[in-house]
Amino acid sequence: MEATKTAEYARALYQVHGDLAEAEAARKARECDDEGKTREAEDWAAVRRSIRQLRGANQS
């Protein structure tokens, strides 16, 4: 997944789930990994990292 697409997914997930977005992305990554969808799991892991950065930027 492109970096811009990853950032879009992260922002959208964060808007919907707030502080739980990172956990949701981790859950999706685990599900994909369990199903053998390695590429999708890697994409969700990237989304999770992007959410972590967003959370850090939004915490004051």
C-alpha positions, 0 to 999 in steps of 0.5 A, a space after each residue: 500500500 502506498 504511504 498516502 493510502 496508509 495515512 488516509 486509512 489511518 486518519 479515517 480509522 482514527 476519526 471513527 475509533 479514536 484512541 481505540 483505532 490502533 487496537 483495531 488496526 492491530 486486530 485486523 493485522 492479526 486476523 489477516 496474518 492468521 488467514 495467511 494474508 501476509 501482504 494485507 497484514 503488513 498493510 494493517 501493521 503500517 496503518 497501525 504505525 501511522 495511527 500511533 504517529 497521529 496519536 502522538 501528534 494529537 496528544 498534548 
